Amino acid sequence: MDAIFVEGLTKQFRSGWPGQPAVTALAGLSLSVRRGEIYGFLGPNGAGKTTTLKILMGLMKASGGKAEVLGKPAGHVASRRGIGFLPESPYFYDYLTAEEFLAFYGHLAGLEGAGLKRRVEALLDLVGLAEARDRQLRKFSKGMLQRIGLAQALIHDPELVILDEPMSGLDPIGRKQVRDLILALREQGKTVFFSTHIIPDVEVMCDRVGIVVKGKLLASGTVEELVSRGQGRTVEIVCEGFKAAVPPAITAARGQVLPRGNHCVVVLPDPDRLEDVLAGIRLHGARLVSVTSQRGSLEALFFHPPDGQQAGGHPGERV
Amino acid sequence: MIGLNTFRENLRDKILYNLLFFALLLIGVSVLLGMLTIAEQDKIVPDMGLAAINLVGVIIAIFVGVGLVSKEIERRTIYTIMARPISRTQFLLGKYLGLVLTLLVNVAIMSAVFVATLWMDRLPIQASLFQAIQLICVELLLVTALALFFSTFSSATLSAIMTLGFYVIGHVTVDLKGIAEKSESQALKAVTTGLYYLCPNLEVLNIKGAAAAGHMVALSYQALASAYGLLYAALLLTAASLVFQRRDF
């Protein structure tokens, strides 16, 4: 049984005014997250990542489709015992101290007495906030808030952890701390599902990745699988002596032209168009210096996904 | 747990202390006024004391009540709360009970000061005053439920306006009925009759005038009025829960 199973999920936001069209946030999204893996949910802003996570947590109701978490329908009260959740840019009761805050969330998860006290201590240590235990959250920095947020998500030792943009807005040290915490969760056999638009985070941490654009999953698999499918591979052509404008063959092949002194580097996202582009360059009177096939990257896949769907941030399309 | 945390939030919110200070000041002023009008002192002090307890309670109930849910949604604190194994109804009731606890503690403190004031002025401490305070508590339970109900589907500002509107109309429903009976306009009749049946009759819970004069109401009246207020509050909470189930955050 998968930790998360989503099939044909749709969500439309109705406008508050009659006659105004609805906005589609999810347009038949399907994905599955296996137990024990770190799954990165990658997509540009407005792609539907947060909407998906909110539906999984029962904060929002889907317009259609199926969403199951730990074998139960999304939003099921009892299934939340096994889930830890950290929303994007979390806000907490800032009048509480770190210790009170964790104890409160522990109580809500059903922990009591000495067990709760031990758990609070352990998590304050884990996220490196033991010395700030008596400080009110209103005096915390953003990085500290993110770490205490992670601690509340883990207070009841959940088997599935869902994180919405856990690294956004953090400095490099904060990002590394959060990244290490997530990797430590995998060591403990937890399932981690997190959304992000930061590609290097996904490449470093995830067992599998799903790319979501305009409310649909465009691709899913391991980083290696995705980049070896072709869309992630690129070809770099170095040439010199462009007489005037960029040859039309490069534009047609969605090539990127980067000037480098006397030379010019053409990055081609689709290796199949190589011959056309080389012919175009020669026709243009330019001299070919080198052609190098580059290993694919998620970044290339992100910007040039299959079916030609650009991942540029569109906040949902109107229907 | 949610209720206790709401209580803790209210305690750490300085507005409550300000309002409490205001109530104590009002009772102090009533003593001063009583001194100036010697003949009426035994009427003015209890009258103003009860009014102060009622007014401060209603202000807290409305202005903290409308923020109970909307503030959680605006600040997005609800995301992590609702990620826990608690239902939306439990959350709503927890918030409600937290504010009710705050209000009851406030009323208890204000009543203690009120009784101490009467005692120091050597004025009679009559049972009727406690009857009035008990019905004030029921009114506060009802007004809090009203504020919570509106805040499940509208902004804090709009909820405050609507609750305040219902509170004011709730104290003049008998007059509304009179207008409906005398009016020749069918439209006005329909509106006033509708409002009469829709709004709670809060005057049922207002026995302050008689209580200040030392007149007790029958225990059966007190029980019936309390049951009316509590039933109305329960209906509002049920409606609030139904609306809240359907909300997206």
Chai-1 contact restraints between the chains, C-beta under 6 A:
chainA,res_idxA,chainB,res_idxB,connection_type,confidence,min_distance_angstrom,max_distance_angstrom,comment,restraint_id
A,M57,B,A83,contact,1.0,0.0,6.0,A-B,restraint_1
A,L59,B,M82,contact,1.0,0.0,6.0,A-B,restraint_2
A,L59,B,F249,contact,1.0,0.0,6.0,A-B,restraint_3
A,M60,B,D248,contact,1.0,0.0,6.0,A-B,restraint_4
A,V77,B,P85,contact,1.0,0.0,6.0,A-B,restraint_5
A,V77,B,S87,contact,1.0,0.0,6.0,A-B,restraint_6
A,R80,B,P85,contact,1.0,0.0,6.0,A-B,restraint_7
A,R81,B,P85,contact,1.0,0.0,6.0,A-B,restraint_8
A,F85,B,A83,contact,1.0,0.0,6.0,A-B,restraint_9
A,P87,B,Y79,contact,1.0,0.0,6.0,A-B,restraint_10
A,Y91,B,R75,contact,1.0,0.0,6.0,A-B,restraint_11
A,Y91,B,R76,contact,1.0,0.0,6.0,A-B,restraint_12
A,Y91,B,T77,contact,1.0,0.0,6.0,A-B,restraint_13
A,Y95,B,R12,contact,1.0,0.0,6.0,A-B,restraint_14
A,F104,B,N5,contact,1.0,0.0,6.0,A-B,restraint_15
A,H107,B,M1,contact,1.0,0.0,6.0,A-B,restraint_16
A,L108,B,M1,contact,1.0,0.0,6.0,A-B,restraint_17
A,L108,B,R84,contact,1.0,0.0,6.0,A-B,restraint_18
A,A109,B,R84,contact,1.0,0.0,6.0,A-B,restraint_19
